[in-house]
Amino acid sequence: MTPHLIALDVDGTIVGYDGSLSESVKQVLDRLAEEGHHLVISTGRALPGALEVVHALDLKHGFVVCSNGSVVVRLDPELPLGWEMHHVVSFDPKDALEQMHAALPTALFLVEDPDLHRWASGAFPVGELAESDTLDIVDFEELLTKRATRIVMREVNGTAEEFAAAVDSLGLHEVSYSVGWSNWLDIAPDGVSKASGLELVAEELGVEHAHTVGAGDGLNDIEMIEWVEHGIVMGQSKDELKVLASVVTDSVDDDGLAVALVDYFSLDSALLEAEGTTNTRP
């Protein structure tokens, strides 16, 4: 089969929400890589968190789209770090941060700068960032002085309905944003999404759009699922994403990614019989 670009969300798609990687999923992805397909991690995670999964899958070459498309990294084992920055998009977060803070003054805020350093107004709940590096905690006012590849707003208290209403009231312009699962808002530069990052990667790899596949489970995957030729949506996803799918597969707990890829690429179904999981987080 012609080599495909296979864009893969991380949390809730490749790995469970606890960071566990199924042996079946790993074996299917290993087989696709062996057959010459391009596995492209495409995640809202910052680079350190994305690299946890890169290492778990033993990916050495190719590209990683992280921070919801604001950062694209090229993998190469010959490089000192094993990777290099390929493309970074940033914006001035001041106006958006001020609007967000006015709407939800008790929320936590995080800014990732173009050097991939992260600054936050307070400590996020343990494990939520799913990344191994630490944050620099600073006053909210200092966040206003930073250049950003993305902003995160996280409201620990309150209901999902109250959070959604606050976000709707913001009237954000000149940025792209998506509401996550648990009172979580990601903001990227206008026009930037996983899809925009993947379009750059497809051009670099010389992959035609007809040979693109994507899999995801969250609202930050909407543009990606719309962009790819074949969109796989996980079974636990919200209806807003499911209606865009080429196929809705099983949930992440039932190895839905592996099931859908085995079917689409006509792989040996015995790959689905592997048992066990590993933890992708250090």
N, C-alpha and C positions, 0 to 999 in steps of 0.2 A: 504493500500500500504506500502511496505517496506520503512522505513525512508530513505530519500534521503539527500545528502549534496547539498544545493542550494547556489551556489556562486554568489554574487550580486555586480556588480560594482555600484558606487554611482551616480556620476554626469552624467546626460544624460541617466540614466537607472532607478534607484530608484527615484531620484529627478530630476527636471528640472534644467537647467543651472543657474536659479535664486535661487535655493535651495528649491523650492516648492515641497511638497509631496502631491500627489493626494490621496484623501480618498479611491478611488477604489484600488490603489496600496497597501495602508496600510491595507485595509480589506482583500485583497487576501493574503498578507504576514502573517497577523494575523491568518488566517484560516490554512495556511500551517504549521505554528508553532504549532497551537493547535492540528494538526493531527500528530505531532511528527517528522516533518522534521527539519533538521538543517539549519537554515538561517545563512550564513557566509558572512558578509560584506567583500568585496574584492576590495580594492581601492588604487589609487595612493596617496590619501590624507595621511598626517601624522595622528598619533593617535588622537589628539584633534579634527580634522575635522571628522574623522571616528566615534568618540564617539557622535558627534552631531546627526548622523543618528541612531546609536545604541539607544540613548535615545528617539529619535522621534518614533522609532519602539518598544520601551519598551522591548528591548532584555536584558535578565538578565544572561543567561547562554550561553556557547558555545565559539566560537572563532572569532576573527577579524583579517583579513589579511590586513595590511596597508603598506604604503610606497612601493607599487608595489612588495610586497612579502618579503622585507627586515626585516619587523617586524611582528611578530604574537603574539597576545595578547589573553589570556584566560579570559573570563568573569565569575564572580562569585559574587553574591550579598553579600556573607559573608565576602569578602575581604574589607579592609578599603577603598579602592578606587573603589571597584566594579570590578576590573580587576587586572591582573598581567602580567608581561612580560613572554612569553612562549618560544620565539625563536627570536634571533636577529643576523643578518649577517651584517658585516661591511667591509670596505676596505679603503686603503689609496687613497684619491682622488687627490693627488698632480699632478700626470702626466696628468690625464684627465682634471683637471681644467686648467692647463697651456696650453694644446692643445686647449681647448675651448676658453680660453681668447685670445689666439693668433688669432684664426679664427674670433671671434666676440668680440672685446675689449669693445664695448659699451653695451654689454649684462649685465643683472643682474644675479648673481649667488647665490645659496642657498645651504648650507650643513646642513643635519640633522645628529647629532652625535648619538652614541649608547645609550645615556641617553635620547634621543628624544628631545634634545635641538636643536634649529635651529638658524643658523647664516647666514646672507646675506650681500652681498656687497652693497645693497641699498634697498630702500622700493619698494615692488612690488605694482602694481596698486591695488587700493582699491577693496576688494572683491575677488580677483583672487585666493587667497590661500584657501578661503572657510573654514577658521579655526579661532577659537576664541582666540587663544593665540597670543602673539606678537613675533616679531623677534628681535634678537640682531644684529644691524647693525655694521659691522666691515670693516676694509680695506681688499681688496681682498687678500693681502699677508697673512693675518691671517687665511683665509679659508684654505690655503695650509697646515696649521699645524694640522688640525682637522682630526679625524677619522670619516668616513661617513657611514651611512646606505643608503643614496642616495644623489645625487646632482641634482639640478634643474638649467637649463639655460633658461632664458627668455629674448628674444630680443623684446623690446617694439616697436622699429622702424623697417622699412624695410618690404618687402613682404614675404609671405610664401615661394615663390619660392627661394628667396635669402637665406632665413633661411635654407631651405632644402639643398641647394647647399653647404652652409657652413658646415652643419652637415656631408654631404657626404664626404667632403674634410678632415674631422678629422682623419679618419682611426683609430677609437677607438678600442682598444683591451683590454682584461681582464676585461671588464665591459659589462653589458647588457643595452641597451638603446632603448627608444621609443620616437618618435616625437609626441607631442600632437597637439591639434587643432589650437593653435594660437601662432606660434613661440615659442614653449615650448618644451624643451628636458628634459626627466627624465633619470637619469643614476643610475643603481643599481649594486651591485657586480656581477661578472661574474656568469652566471647560475641561478641567482635569478630573479624570476618573480612571478606574481600572482599564476601561476601554481605550482611553487616549494613550495610556502607557503601553497597552498591548499592540496598538496600531504601530507604534514605533518599533516594537520588538519584531512584529511580523515583517516589517520592511527590512530590518537588519538581517533577519534570517532568510529572507526571500521566500516567505510562505504566502501563497495566495489565500485570499479570504475564504474561498471554497473549502480550504483545508484547515479551518479553525474550529476548535471545540473548547467549550468553557463549562466549568462546574462551580456552583456556589449555593449559598443558603440564606444570605442576608440582603437587606435592602441596598447595601453598598455594592451589591453584585448586579443591580438592575442594568446599568449601562453595559457591563461585560456580557450578560446573557443576551441583551439586544444586539450586541455587536457580532458575536461569534455566529458561525454558520449553524452549529449544533449546540444548543444550550441545555445542559443537564442541571436540573434543580433538585435539591435534596428534599426528601419527604417531609422533614419537619419545618420546612420553610413557610413563610407567610404567603397568603393567596396572591398578594401583589406581585410576587416573583414567580409563582407557579404559572400564572396565566401567560407568561412570556416564554415558557420552556418549550423546547423541542420534545423533551421527555422529563417527567417527574419520576425520580427513582425512589428507592427506599431511604429511610432515615440514616444519619451518620452512625447510629448505634447498630444498624443492620448492614453496615458496609455498602451503603447505597452507591457511593462513588465507584467502588470496584464492580458492582453489579452492572451499572450503566456502561462503564468502559469495556467490560468483557463483551457485552451485547453489541455495542457500536463497532468495536474493532474486531469482532468475531474471534476473540481469544479463547483459549482452552478454559472451560468452566471449572476445571480442577483447581485453578488458581484461587477460586473462592472458598476452597475447603481448608485453607491454612488457618491454624488456630493460634491464638495468643496476641498480646499487645505489648507495645513498648511505650515508655513515656518520653515525649519529645523535649520536655523541659528539663533543664539542668537541676 
